[in-house]
Amino acid sequence: FYLPQLRRQKDKKPPLQLQERDFEIIKAVWDNRFLTLSLFVQLFPPDLTRTPPHVLTEQPKRAGTNLERRLSKLFHHGYLKRVRTERGGELIYALDQKGAQLLRERQFSLSPTIDWSEKSRDLSNLYINHALMVACFRMALTVALRSHPTMELAHFERESLDLKAKWRHEGKDIVVNPDAFFILLDTRTD
């Protein structure tokens, strides 16, 4: 029973029973700040071994993938927020209040005073697109590492004040504030 978002009554939400994959989706949004469906598909590719054979040979009975339906349910239940930076553009998912609460319950160190709905509402399109660019780089790195089993992404950290470095050189202040910091680990034992 799906109605357009603006006409849906609050008590007519699609049913949702949280699964472990939902937690992984919410955690991925928190790790990257923003994600689009195309980035989610790269991060959570379909498992063809678990896909029933008729799904691979027949036309789907309804539009969208299971991942799209999960994202929609997480949005309608307040775990994720959706924004667009351009008319008709791809939906961009951000963390919402219930998603942040779920992460806190799972021992993630998120401040309880942050209003995630408000935080996502006051962002410029430039900021969102920049954060998506960093997420795209991280996804490209993640996907590339799948074909190199001895390489591991040991650590990835988005831009923050903790990454900012400042020093003086020849009487001038030098400041480096990287978009991200990551560590690749080669696990070969030769």
C-alpha positions as CSV (number, residue, x, y, z in Angstrom):
1,F,0.0,0.0,0.0
2,Y,2.1,2.9,-1.3
3,L,0.9,6.4,-1.6
4,P,3.0,9.4,-2.8
5,Q,5.0,10.7,0.1
6,L,3.1,14.0,0.5
7,R,-0.3,12.2,0.8
8,R,0.7,9.3,2.9
9,Q,-0.8,9.2,6.4
10,K,1.8,8.7,9.1
11,D,0.2,5.5,10.3
12,K,0.2,4.0,6.7
13,K,3.9,3.4,6.4
14,P,5.1,0.3,4.6
15,P,5.9,-2.5,7.1
16,L,9.5,-2.8,8.3
17,Q,11.3,-5.4,10.3
18,L,14.9,-4.4,10.7
19,Q,17.4,-6.8,9.4
20,E,21.2,-7.0,9.8
21,R,21.6,-5.7,6.2
22,D,19.5,-2.6,7.1
23,F,22.1,-1.9,9.8
24,E,24.9,-2.3,7.3
25,I,23.1,0.1,4.9
26,I,22.7,2.7,7.7
27,K,26.3,2.3,8.7
28,A,27.4,2.8,5.1
29,V,25.6,6.1,5.0
30,W,27.2,7.2,8.2
31,D,30.6,6.1,7.0
32,N,30.2,8.1,3.7
33,R,27.9,10.9,4.9
34,F,25.9,10.6,1.7
35,L,25.2,7.8,-0.8
36,T,23.1,7.3,-3.9
37,L,21.5,4.1,-5.2
38,S,24.2,3.7,-7.8
39,L,26.8,3.8,-4.9
40,F,24.7,1.4,-2.8
41,V,24.6,-1.1,-5.7
42,Q,28.4,-1.1,-5.9
43,L,28.7,-1.5,-2.1
44,F,26.0,-4.2,-1.9
45,P,26.1,-6.0,-5.2
46,P,23.4,-8.6,-5.8
47,D,24.3,-12.1,-4.6
48,L,23.5,-14.2,-7.6
49,T,23.9,-17.4,-5.6
50,R,21.0,-16.4,-3.4
51,T,18.9,-15.0,-6.2
52,P,16.1,-17.4,-7.2
53,P,16.5,-18.6,-10.9
54,H,13.1,-17.2,-12.0
55,V,14.2,-13.6,-11.0
56,L,17.1,-13.9,-13.4
57,T,15.0,-15.1,-16.3
58,E,11.6,-13.3,-15.9
59,Q,10.6,-9.7,-16.0
60,P,10.2,-8.4,-12.4
61,K,6.6,-8.2,-11.3
62,R,7.2,-4.7,-9.8
63,A,9.6,-1.9,-10.4
64,G,12.8,-1.5,-8.4
65,T,15.2,-3.8,-6.7
66,N,15.1,-5.2,-3.2
67,L,17.8,-2.7,-2.3
68,E,15.6,0.1,-3.6
69,R,12.7,-1.1,-1.5
70,R,14.8,-1.4,1.6
71,L,16.1,2.1,1.1
72,S,12.5,3.4,0.6
73,K,11.4,1.6,3.8
74,L,14.3,3.0,5.8
75,F,13.4,6.5,4.6
76,H,9.7,6.2,5.4
77,H,10.5,4.9,8.9
78,G,12.9,7.8,9.7
79,Y,16.2,5.9,9.5
80,L,17.4,7.7,6.4
81,K,16.7,11.1,4.8
82,R,16.5,11.7,1.1
83,V,17.6,14.8,-0.8
84,R,18.3,15.9,-4.4
85,T,20.8,18.4,-5.6
86,E,19.2,18.8,-9.0
87,R,15.7,18.4,-10.3
88,G,15.1,14.9,-11.6
89,G,18.6,13.9,-10.3
90,E,19.4,10.8,-8.3
91,L,18.1,10.5,-4.8
92,I,20.8,11.1,-2.2
93,Y,20.5,9.3,1.2
94,A,21.7,10.8,4.5
95,L,21.4,9.7,8.1
96,D,18.2,10.6,9.9
97,Q,17.3,10.6,13.6
98,K,16.3,6.9,14.0
99,G,19.3,5.8,12.0
100,A,21.6,7.7,14.3
101,Q,19.8,6.3,17.3
102,L,20.3,2.7,16.0
103,L,24.0,3.4,15.5
104,R,24.3,4.7,19.1
105,E,22.5,1.6,20.3
106,R,25.2,-0.5,18.5
107,Q,28.0,1.4,20.3
108,F,28.9,4.0,17.7
109,S,30.0,7.3,19.1
110,L,27.5,9.7,17.7
111,S,26.6,12.7,19.8
112,P,23.0,12.5,21.1
113,T,22.6,16.2,20.8
114,I,22.9,16.3,17.0
115,D,19.7,16.7,15.1
116,W,20.5,14.7,12.0
117,S,17.3,15.9,10.2
118,E,18.4,19.5,10.7
119,K,22.0,18.8,9.9
120,S,21.1,17.4,6.5
121,R,18.6,20.1,5.8
122,D,21.0,23.0,6.1
123,L,23.7,21.8,3.7
124,S,24.5,23.4,0.4
125,N,24.4,21.4,-2.9
126,L,28.1,22.1,-3.2
127,Y,28.8,20.4,0.1
128,I,26.6,17.4,-0.7
129,N,28.2,17.0,-4.2
130,H,31.7,17.2,-2.7
131,A,30.9,14.6,-0.1
132,L,29.5,12.4,-2.9
133,M,32.7,12.8,-4.8
134,V,34.7,11.5,-1.8
135,A,32.1,8.6,-1.5
136,C,32.6,7.8,-5.2
137,F,36.3,7.6,-4.8
138,R,35.9,5.3,-1.8
139,M,33.5,3.1,-3.8
140,A,36.0,3.0,-6.7
141,L,38.7,1.9,-4.3
142,T,36.5,-0.7,-2.6
143,V,35.4,-2.2,-5.9
144,A,39.0,-2.2,-7.3
145,L,40.2,-4.0,-4.2
146,R,37.7,-6.9,-4.7
147,S,39.9,-8.1,-7.6
148,H,43.1,-7.9,-5.5
149,P,42.5,-10.3,-2.5
150,T,45.8,-9.6,-0.9
151,M,45.1,-5.9,-0.6
152,E,42.9,-4.5,2.2
153,L,41.5,-1.1,2.9
154,A,42.7,-1.0,6.5
155,H,41.4,2.5,7.3
156,F,39.4,5.2,5.6
157,E,38.5,8.5,7.2
158,R,36.5,11.4,5.7
159,E,37.5,15.0,6.0
160,S,37.5,16.3,9.6
161,L,39.3,18.7,11.9
162,D,41.4,15.7,13.1
163,L,43.0,15.3,9.7
164,K,43.9,19.0,9.3
165,A,47.6,19.7,9.6
166,K,49.3,23.1,9.9
167,W,53.0,24.0,10.0
168,R,55.3,27.0,9.3
169,H,57.7,26.9,6.4
170,E,59.9,29.9,5.5
171,G,57.7,32.2,7.5
172,K,54.4,31.1,6.0
173,D,51.7,29.0,7.4
174,I,51.1,25.8,5.4
175,V,47.7,24.1,6.0
176,V,46.6,20.8,4.6
177,N,43.0,19.7,5.0
178,P,42.6,16.5,2.9
179,D,39.2,15.3,1.6
180,A,40.0,11.9,3.0
181,F,42.8,9.7,4.5
182,F,43.2,6.0,3.8
183,I,45.5,3.2,4.5
184,L,46.0,0.3,2.2
185,L,47.5,-2.9,3.6
186,D,49.2,-5.6,1.5
187,T,48.5,-8.9,3.3
188,R,50.8,-11.1,1.1
189,T,53.2,-13.1,3.2
190,D,56.0,-13.7,0.5
